[in-house]
């Protein structure tokens, strides 16, 4: 009797969209597992309080949603001050998973008529990957609602979408870097046709200025922590929790490093930050109010007037302005108008980036006086943009004018027609 043939290799292979969806779902589940493991580890060692095992798992799932920017609703108030550095773990898991399903640039595939003519295989893969990640995030959100901290479903879905799309874009970039036309030719055509080159010239200086501002804020935070190491150690001792509890508390505080960096940048600008209603820590005076039992907050200056030298912190944003103006001069054409135009666009990009960062570095951590903790996003953006942008415009104007004058003389002489009154014509002079 003939033995029945098994399925062919083509029949055993799963469709690409299903593999991509599974990769997205697996990335979300893997990153959530780490949060649950840390929560259970704290619970087993007594650092997680007297919660049940189910509530502890739900807390770990809520922490995953929180790392994606979803505020947590509590019995009293809500927590919306997100530890953005913890989002790096889900992003890393999604990026590693996306690398295994991202299509190759050399693959032949039909293109969609809409969406900029993007390749069909790329569009299908990214939609499946992001969809799998987001749907798994919804399941994780349902599990988190079984505990005391209830994450927002719309915010969880939006945060999961951003993380998955960003991770896939990072995985896609190496293969298509400099070859956008191979990915979406109509988008590349529209960029070349409608986006002026000087807009692109402003992006890199603006990003450099934002990074320099954050570096200044981070250095201030590090110096404050080093100078307050003794007070921070005392708070750790009072909180307790042992080695595991202290480690988990340290990880949670490290998650807020980007937030503290923005607070430091706001202090350097002069607007400062607050730890609740009617509190402010600025150049002139420190009024933090009642400081919560969080070790890193022991680095906040004690109540009272600040040292007389504190306003020299403004030299940092002014120095960033010099850097921004100099970079705009380097990346623009050799005309005064072009330099000023690139500088103005770079300042606009800088202002938008700082506004987004300032909003992300503020939020509630409960009810009452803790309904808003962080910086005044609008005021901080306006002051930083004024300090950085004003100096950048001045540098670009002065440097551009000095560099443009000799260039202008060369252009005028080059544009003189042959035989003009330059001493080289053969016509007799009266």
Secondary structure, 3 states (H helix, E strand, C coil): CCCCCCCCHHHHCCCHHHHHHHHHHHHHHHHHHHHHHHHHHHHHCCCCCCCCHHHHHHHHHHHHHHHCCCCEECCCCEECCCCHHHHHHHHHHHHHHHCCCCCCCCCCCCECCCHHHEEHHHHHHHHHHHHHHHHHHHHHHHHHCCCCCEECHHHHHHHHHHHHHHHHHHHHHHHHCCCHHHHEHHHHHHHHHHCCHHHHHHHHHHHHHHHHHHHHHHHHHHHHHHHCHHHHHHHHHHHCCHHHHHHHHHHHHHHCHHHHHHHHHHHHHCCCEECCCCCEECCCEEECCCCCCCHHHHHCCCCEECCCCHHHHHHHHHHHHHHHHHHHHHCCCCCHHHHHHHHHHHHHHHHHHHHHHHHHCCECEECHHHHCEECCHHHHHHHHHHHHHHHHHHHHHHHHHHHHHHHHHHHHHHHCCCCCCCCCCCCCCC
